[in-house]
Amino acid sequence: MTMTSALHSAADHAHPAKKDYTLAMYLIAVVVIGIIAFAVATMGLGGLILFGVGATWFMLALLVVMTAGG
């Protein structure tokens, strides 16, 4: 096996390129910040606290689902 054929065969087994989800991440961030701003504008500090409590429960639910069966 020559060096060029070894390089060619190694390239055949390369991992596919990953997709870029930057736009989706920024969109999610804007939506979350919008929800927080709406909650604070309508309910004041209570809206911020309510959002914080809801986010905590959401993260707890994610942890439970991700560690289920493990």
N, CA, C and O of each residue as an XYZ file, in Angstrom:
280
protein
N       0.850     -1.171      0.000
C       0.000      0.000      0.000
C       0.893      1.231      0.000
O       1.778      1.378      0.843
N       0.650      2.085     -0.934
C       1.447      3.306     -1.014
C       0.835      4.376     -0.120
O      -0.274      4.216      0.388
N       1.552      5.441      0.061
C       1.094      6.519      0.934
C      -0.163      7.187      0.373
O      -1.065      7.537      1.134
N      -0.232      7.365     -0.929
C      -1.404      8.020     -1.510
C      -2.644      7.153     -1.379
O      -3.733      7.677     -1.144
N      -2.511      5.855     -1.524
C      -3.687      4.998     -1.367
C      -4.116      4.928      0.090
O      -5.307      4.796      0.371
N      -3.170      5.013      1.027
C      -3.514      5.028      2.446
C      -4.264      6.309      2.797
O      -5.227      6.274      3.563
N      -3.837      7.421      2.251
C      -4.531      8.676      2.506
C      -5.924      8.662      1.888
O      -6.873      9.183      2.472
N      -6.040      8.077      0.728
C      -7.335      8.015      0.069
C      -8.305      7.144      0.862
O      -9.471      7.508      1.017
N      -7.848      6.011      1.360
C      -8.748      5.138      2.103
C      -9.128      5.753      3.443
O     -10.232      5.521      3.935
N      -8.234      6.533      4.042
C      -8.566      7.188      5.305
C      -9.634      8.253      5.082
O     -10.484      8.465      5.947
N      -9.600      8.913      3.953
C     -10.595      9.948      3.665
C     -11.975      9.339      3.428
O     -12.989      9.999      3.654
N     -12.019      8.105      2.981
C     -13.303      7.458      2.745
C     -14.065      7.215      4.049
O     -15.293      7.125      4.047
N     -13.339      7.108      5.157
C     -13.974      6.794      6.438
C     -14.110      8.011      7.338
O     -14.317      7.873      8.544
N     -13.997      9.177      6.773
C     -14.105     10.403      7.563
C     -15.542     10.597      8.035
O     -16.488     10.112      7.415
N     -15.682     11.315      9.144
C     -17.011     11.617      9.663
C     -17.675     12.658      8.771
O     -17.002     13.544      8.244
N     -18.987     12.557      8.598
C     -19.667     13.570      7.780
C     -19.632     14.930      8.479
O     -19.518     15.006      9.702
N     -19.727     15.974      7.708
C     -19.702     17.323      8.270
C     -20.941     17.552      9.127
O     -22.038     17.117      8.776
N     -20.758     18.238     10.251
C     -21.875     18.510     11.155
C     -22.670     19.704     10.638
O     -22.127     20.612     10.008
N     -23.975     19.679     10.920
C     -24.828     20.792     10.516
C     -24.617     21.962     11.470
O     -24.272     21.771     12.636
N     -24.823     23.156     10.969
C     -24.669     24.363     11.764
C     -26.046     24.795     12.271
O     -26.914     25.178     11.487
N     -26.234     24.729     13.576
C     -27.516     25.085     14.182
C     -27.462     26.451     14.872
O     -28.233     26.707     15.797
N     -26.571     27.314     14.435
C     -26.400     28.613     15.075
C     -27.680     29.446     15.006
O     -28.076     30.051     16.002
N     -28.315     29.481     13.867
C     -29.532     30.280     13.717
C     -30.636     29.777     14.644
O     -31.339     30.578     15.260
N     -30.790     28.475     14.745
C     -31.819     27.915     15.623
C     -31.542     28.253     17.085
O     -32.468     28.546     17.842
N     -30.280     28.213     17.480
C     -29.938     28.542     18.872
C     -30.233     29.999     19.184
O     -30.747     30.316     20.257
N     -29.906     30.900     18.239
C     -30.216     32.310     18.452
C     -31.726     32.546     18.482
O     -32.209     33.369     19.259
N     -32.461     31.838     17.654
C     -33.919     31.974     17.644
C     -34.519     31.519     18.970
O     -35.410     32.178     19.505
N     -34.038     30.401     19.502
C     -34.519     29.918     20.799
C     -34.200     30.941     21.889
O     -35.037     31.217     22.748
N     -32.983     31.504     21.855
C     -32.600     32.509     22.855
C     -33.498     33.741     22.779
O     -33.906     34.272     23.812
N     -33.806     34.197     21.578
C     -34.671     35.372     21.414
C     -36.082     35.079     21.917
O     -36.704     35.936     22.546
N     -36.589     33.887     21.648
C     -37.930     33.517     22.115
C     -37.970     33.462     23.638
O     -38.916     33.961     24.249
N     -36.959     32.864     24.257
C     -36.923     32.776     25.720
C     -36.830     34.162     26.346
O     -37.531     34.455     27.314
N     -35.970     35.016     25.798
C     -35.855     36.378     26.327
C     -37.169     37.142     26.127
O     -37.559     37.941     26.979
N     -37.845     36.898     25.012
C     -39.150     37.527     24.785
C     -40.194     37.079     25.787
O     -40.993     37.887     26.260
N     -40.191     35.788     26.114
C     -41.137     35.273     27.115
C     -40.851     35.899     28.477
O     -41.772     36.285     29.197
N     -39.571     35.996     28.824
C     -39.203     36.621     30.103
C     -39.639     38.082     30.127
O     -40.208     38.544     31.116
N     -39.374     38.810     29.046
C     -39.750     40.225     28.992
C     -41.262     40.395     29.094
O     -41.742     41.304     29.772
N     -42.013     39.524     28.423
C     -43.476     39.603     28.497
C     -43.966     39.308     29.908
O     -44.863     39.981     30.414
N     -43.365     38.284     30.550
C     -43.784     37.934     31.912
C     -43.482     39.069     32.882
O     -44.294     39.370     33.757
N     -42.331     39.695     32.735
C     -41.971     40.802     33.630
C     -42.848     42.019     33.341
O     -43.253     42.718     34.270
N     -43.144     42.280     32.075
C     -43.965     43.442     31.733
C     -45.396     43.284     32.236
O     -46.028     44.270     32.616
N     -45.908     42.073     32.243
C     -47.305     41.884     32.652
C     -47.459     41.616     34.140
O     -48.454     42.023     34.740
N     -46.477     40.930     34.751
C     -46.626     40.542     36.156
C     -45.558     41.124     37.065
O     -45.555     40.845     38.264
N     -44.665     41.913     36.529
C     -43.621     42.505     37.350
C     -42.608     41.467     37.801
O     -42.319     40.513     37.079
N     -42.075     41.657     38.993
C     -41.064     40.745     39.523
C     -41.620     39.331     39.697
O     -40.881     38.351     39.599
N     -42.917     39.234     39.954
C     -43.543     37.911     40.078
C     -43.432     37.115     38.793
O     -43.308     35.891     38.838
N     -43.473     37.778     37.651
C     -43.320     37.088     36.371
C     -41.927     36.517     36.204
O     -41.755     35.422     35.668
N     -40.931     37.263     36.664
C     -39.552     36.774     36.600
C     -39.361     35.575     37.523
O     -38.711     34.594     37.159
N     -39.931     35.665     38.715
C     -39.838     34.545     39.657
C     -40.572     33.330     39.113
O     -40.066     32.211     39.190
N     -41.758     33.543     38.565
C     -42.529     32.449     37.991
C     -41.781     31.791     36.842
O     -41.783     30.566     36.725
N     -41.142     32.586     35.995
C     -40.363     32.024     34.897
C     -39.190     31.221     35.429
O     -38.886     30.151     34.904
N     -38.529     31.721     36.464
C     -37.409     30.999     37.072
C     -37.834     29.670     37.651
O     -37.131     28.672     37.498
N     -38.977     29.646     38.316
C     -39.493     28.390     38.880
C     -39.852     27.418     37.758
O     -39.544     26.229     37.840
N     -40.496     27.921     36.718
C     -40.848     27.057     35.589
C     -39.623     26.501     34.884
O     -39.602     25.332     34.498
N     -38.599     27.336     34.713
C     -37.366     26.871     34.076
C     -36.676     25.811     34.923
O     -36.093     24.866     34.392
N     -36.743     25.973     36.250
C     -36.143     24.978     37.142
C     -36.848     23.638     37.011
O     -36.191     22.600     36.940
N     -38.162     23.645     36.979
C     -38.912     22.398     36.816
C     -38.645     21.766     35.453
O     -38.573     20.542     35.334
N     -38.499     22.598     34.433
C     -38.203     22.084     33.097
C     -36.841     21.402     33.066
O     -36.696     20.322     32.495
N     -35.842     22.034     33.682
C     -34.506     21.420     33.725
C     -34.528     20.135     34.541
O     -33.864     19.165     34.176
N     -35.267     20.111     35.624
C     -35.389     18.899     36.430
C     -36.037     17.778     35.625
O     -35.605     16.627     35.698
N     -37.069     18.113     34.861
C     -37.722     17.106     34.021
C     -36.761     16.573     32.961
O     -36.756     15.374     32.679
N     -35.948     17.451     32.370
C     -34.955     16.996     31.395
C     -33.948     16.045     32.029
O     -33.591     15.031     31.429
N     -33.486     16.363     33.236
C     -32.544     15.492     33.915
C     -33.158     14.120     34.198
O     -32.496     13.095     34.041
N     -34.414     14.108     34.611
C     -35.084     12.842     34.888
C     -35.206     12.015     33.616
O     -34.961     10.809     33.636
N     -35.577     12.643     32.526
C     -35.734     11.913     31.264
C     -34.381     11.419     30.755
O     -34.279     10.290     30.273
N     -33.341     12.249     30.855
C     -32.035     11.864     30.331
C     -31.388     10.757     31.155
O     -30.604      9.969     30.624
N     -31.707     10.687     32.450
C     -31.078      9.660     33.280
C     -31.982      8.463     33.518
O     -31.635      7.575     34.297
N     -33.131      8.422     32.865
C     -34.047      7.300     33.065
C     -33.434      6.015     32.552
O     -32.918      5.969     31.435
N     -33.488      4.976     33.358
C     -32.959      3.686     32.952
C     -31.454      3.583     33.049
O     -30.882      2.592     32.594
N     -30.799      4.563     33.621
C     -29.345      4.550     33.648
C     -28.745      4.267     34.960
O     -27.520      4.234     35.085
